[in-house]
Structure formats: structure tokens, C-alpha cells
Amino acid sequence: MVLCGLASCKFFDSSEKKTQELIEKQLGEIDWNEVDSYPLFEDCDENLTKTAQRECFENELLKHCSKTLNEFEFILEPGIDPIVIVDFLVDKDGRIAIIAIEKDSAIDKQMPEFEGIIRQSLKRMPPLAPALKRAIPVKAKFRIPIALKVKQ
């Protein structure tokens, strides 16, 4: 009877070890740099393909930023790179924040309030569902180009 008890303990140890090995194998196969679904605004359909979800997210974000920027009269002089690259982070709660803004140094001289306007725009952003990885909300980074008008 005692021998049977020892055998069953060994069985559980073996089963636990196999389970742990399986979990480690599956975790090693997951691409942690890729999400299963992208952050979504209300106007984006969660049943879209991943590519379409990303396009919808980026288009809605650009539309919102453009709407805010169009409230101001910013016209750049010729010779200035009109493309501004904005790095965003959408956290696991769906909150969006700016990580960095790459822009021509002349933009700071002609439009010193540009960064503040973009940050203020994010505060008025419509609700956003976070990215998902294996049905778990995760943070995700995005890089969005914004083209500004150049004086002709």
C-alpha cells in the first residue's frame, strides 16, 4: 500500500514537469513582437483581418490628428521636410501616449506649439480598445507619418 502512494507522487511530479515543459515550448513559439489584433476605435470592425484592423486604426488616428491640426493655420516655408513621424504607445487599457516625435528642426522654429497640439489631440481621442495577444490586452507601439502643408 505504501509503495502505491510513492508511485502516484512520482506520477504527479512527472505530469507537472511535462506540463511545464509544454508551457515553456509554447511560450517560446509565440511571436511577442506581433499582436493577434490591433487597437480598435469604435468605427473599426473587430472581425476585419489584422492588416485591415491596422489600416483602420492608423486611418482613424490620422483622421483625428488631421482634424485637430486643421483647426490651426500652419504653413511651412519651402525647403522644410513636411513629414513628421510620431511614435505612439497604446497601453493595455487602451490609453494612447506619444513616445517620440521626429521632425525637421525648422518645424520647431515655425510651429513651436506643434507637439503640444498633438498631445492635446490625444486627450480628445475617442475610446480605443487595446491590442490583444492570445485574448489578453497588451501594449503596442506604432509609428505614424503626418504630412504637413508646405507654402507654395
MARGUBA-192241 format. One record per atom (N, C-alpha, C): residue in three letters; x, y, z. Coordinates in steps of 0.2 Angstrom, whole numbers, plus 5000, padded with zeros to 4 digits. Each point is the difference from the previous one (the first is absolute). Layout:
<recs>
ALAXYZ/...
</recs>
This chain:
<recs>
MET500449945000/MET499650065000/MET500450065000/VAL500650005004/VAL500450065000/VAL500450014993/LEU500149954997/LEU500450004994/LEU499550034995/CYS499449995000/CYS499550034995/CYS500050085001/GLY500050025006/GLY500050075002/GLY500650044997/LEU500649965000/LEU500650034997/LEU500050014993/ALA499749954997/ALA499950004993/ALA499650054997/SER499450025004/SER499650054997/SER500350075001/CYS500450015005/CYS500450065001/CYS500450014994/LYS500449954998/LYS500550004995/LYS499650024993/PHE499449975000/PHE499650014994/PHE499850084999/PHE499850035006/PHE499850075000/PHE500650044999/ASP500649995002/ASP500650044999/ASP500149994992/SER500049944998/SER500150004992/SER499550034996/SER499450005002/SER499550044996/SER500150075001/GLU500150035006/GLU500250075001/GLU500650024996/LYS500549964999/LYS500650024997/LYS499850004992/LYS499649954998/LYS499850004993/LYS499650064998/THR499550025004/THR499650064999/THR500550065000/GLN500450015004/GLN500550065000/GLN500450004994/GLU500249944998/GLU500450004994/GLU499650024994/LEU499449984999/LEU499550024995/LEU499950075000/ILE499950035006/ILE499950075001/ILE500650044997/GLU500649985002/GLU500650034998/GLU500150004993/LYS499849944997/LYS500149994992/LYS499550054997/GLN499350005002/GLN499650054997/GLN500150075001/LEU500350025006/LEU500250075001/LEU500650024995/GLY500449954999/GLY500650014995/GLY499850014993/GLU499449974998/GLU499850014993/GLU499550064999/ILE499950035005/ILE499550064999/ILE500550064998/ASP499750044995/ASP500450064997/ASP499750065005/TRP500450015005/TRP499850065004/TRP500050074997/ASN500350004994/ASN500150074997/ASN499450014995/GLU499549955000/GLU499450014995/GLU499449985005/VAL499550054999/VAL499449995003/VAL499549964996/ASP499549975003/ASP499549964997/ASP499450054997/SER499950055003/SER499650054998/SER500250075002/TYR499950054995/TYR500350075002/TYR499550045004/PRO500250055003/PRO499550055003/PRO499550024996/LEU499450005002/LEU499450024996/LEU499650065003/PHE499850044995/PHE499650065002/PHE499349974999/GLU499550035002/GLU499349984999/GLU499849994993/ASP500350044995/ASP499850004993/ASP500449944997/CYS500449965003/CYS500449954997/CYS499649935002/ASP500049964995/ASP499749935001/ASP500549955003/GLU499849975006/GLU500549955003/GLU500049944995/ASN499649994996/ASN500049944996/ASN500450014993/LEU500350064999/LEU500450014995/LEU500749965000/THR500349994995/THR500749975000/THR500550045004/LYS500549975002/LYS500550045004/LYS500250064996/THR500249994994/THR500250064996/THR499550054999/ALA499449984999/ALA499450055000/ALA499950035007/GLN500149975005/GLN499950035007/GLN500650055001/ARG500649994998/ARG500550045000/ARG499950074996/GLU499849994994/GLU499850054995/GLU499550045003/CYS499449975003/CYS499550045003/CYS500250045006/PHE500449975004/PHE500350035006/PHE500450074998/GLU500549994995/GLU500450054998/GLU499650054997/ASN499549984995/ASN499650064997/ASN499650045005/GLU499749965005/GLU499650045005/GLU500550055004/LEU500649975002/LEU500450045003/LEU500250064996/LEU500249994994/LEU500250064996/LEU499450054999/LYS499449974999/LYS499450044999/LYS499950055006/HIS500149975006/HIS499950045006/HIS500650055000/CYS500649984999/CYS500650055001/CYS499950064994/SER499849984994/SER499950054995/SER499450055002/LYS499549975002/LYS499450045002/LYS500350065005/THR500449975005/THR500250055005/THR500550054997/LEU500549984996/LEU500550044997/LEU499750054995/ASN499449984997/ASN499750044995/ASN499650065003/GLU499950005007/GLU499850055004/GLU500550065000/PHE500649994999/PHE500550055000/PHE500350024993/GLU500250064999/GLU500350024994/GLU500849995000/PHE500249944998/PHE500749995000/PHE500249994993/ILE500550044997/ILE500249994994/ILE500850015000/LEU500349954998/LEU500749995000/LEU500450044994/GLU500550035001/GLU500450034994/GLU500349944996/PRO500150014993/PRO500349954996/PRO500749985003/GLY500249944998/GLY500749985002/GLY500049965007/ILE499450005003/ILE499949965007/ILE499749944998/ASP500249945003/ASP499749945000/ASP499450005003/PRO499449994996/PRO499350015003/PRO499849935004/ILE500449955000/ILE499849945003/ILE500250005007/VAL499649995004/VAL500149995008/VAL499849935001/ILE500549965004/ILE499949935002/ILE499850005007/VAL499449985002/VAL499849995007/VAL500049935002/ASP500449995006/ASP499949935003/ASP499650005005/PHE499549965000/PHE499449995005/PHE500149945004/LEU499750005006/LEU500049935004/LEU499250005002/VAL499749944998/VAL499349995003/VAL500149955006/ASP499850025006/ASP500249955005/ASP499449955001/LYS500149965005/LYS499549945000/LYS499350025002/ASP499950065002/ASP499450035002/ASP499750044994/GLY500350014994/GLY499850034995/GLY500250085000/ARG500450025005/ARG500250075000/ARG500650014995/ILE500050054996/ILE500550024995/ILE500450055003/ALA500750004999/ALA500550055002/ALA500550004994/ILE500350065000/ILE500550014995/ILE500749985004/ILE500449964996/ILE500649985002/ILE500650054998/ALA499950024993/ALA500550044997/ALA499750034994/ILE500350064998/ILE499850044994/ILE500650014996/GLU500149984994/GLU500650024996/GLU499850054995/LYS500350055000/LYS499850064995/LYS500650044998/ASP499950034995/ASP500550054997/ASP500150065006/SER500650025002/SER500150055005/SER499750064998/ALA499950024994/ALA499750064998/ALA499250005002/ILE499749945000/ILE499350005003/ILE500050035007/ASP500549985004/ASP500050035007/ASP500050085000/LYS500450024995/LYS500050085000/LYS499450034997/GLN499749974995/GLN499450024997/GLN499349985003/MET500049955003/MET499449975004/MET500249975007/PRO500350055004/PRO500249975007/PRO499449965004/GLU499450024998/GLU499449975004/GLU499849934997/PHE500349984995/PHE499849944996/PHE500049945005/GLU500549985003/GLU500049955005/GLU499450005005/GLY499950065003/GLY499550015005/GLY499349994997/ILE499950024994/ILE499449994996/ILE499849924999/ILE500549974998/ILE500049924999/ILE499849975007/ARG500450025005/ARG499849975007/ARG499350025002/GLN499850064999/GLN499350025002/GLN499549964996/SER500249994993/SER499549964996/SER499949935003/LEU500549975003/LEU499949935002/LEU499550005006/LYS500050065004/LYS499650005006/LYS499250004998/ARG499950024993/ARG499350004998/ARG499949944995/MET500449955000/MET499949954996/MET499449955002/PRO499749984995/PRO499449955002/PRO500349945004/PRO499549965003/PRO500249945004/PRO500449954995/LEU500449975003/LEU500549954996/LEU500049945004/ALA499949944996/ALA500149945003/ALA500749984999/PRO500449975005/PRO500749984999/PRO500149944996/ALA500650004998/ALA500249944996/ALA500049945004/LEU499949944997/LEU499949945003/LEU500649954998/LYS500249965005/LYS500549944998/LYS499749945004/ARG499749954997/ARG499749945003/ARG499450035004/ALA499750044998/ALA499450035003/ALA500150045007/ILE500650025000/ILE500250045006/ILE500250074998/PRO499850055003/PRO500250074998/PRO500750015001/VAL500350034995/VAL500850015000/VAL500150074998/LYS500650035001/LYS500250064998/LYS500349994993/ALA499950054996/ALA500350004993/ALA500250064998/LYS500650004996/LYS500350074997/LYS499850004993/PHE500050074998/PHE499850014993/PHE500450064998/ARG500250004993/ARG500350064997/ARG499650034995/ILE499850065000/ILE499550034995/ILE500350064997/PRO500150004994/PRO500250064996/PRO499450054999/ILE500250075002/ILE499550054999/ILE500350054995/ALA499650014994/ALA500350054995/ALA499750075002/LEU500450055000/LEU499850075001/LEU500050044994/LYS499650054999/LYS500050044994/LYS500650045000/VAL500250014993/VAL500650044999/VAL499850064996/LYS500250065002/LYS499850064996/LYS500250004993/GLN499650014995/GLN500250004993/GLN500250074997/
</recs>
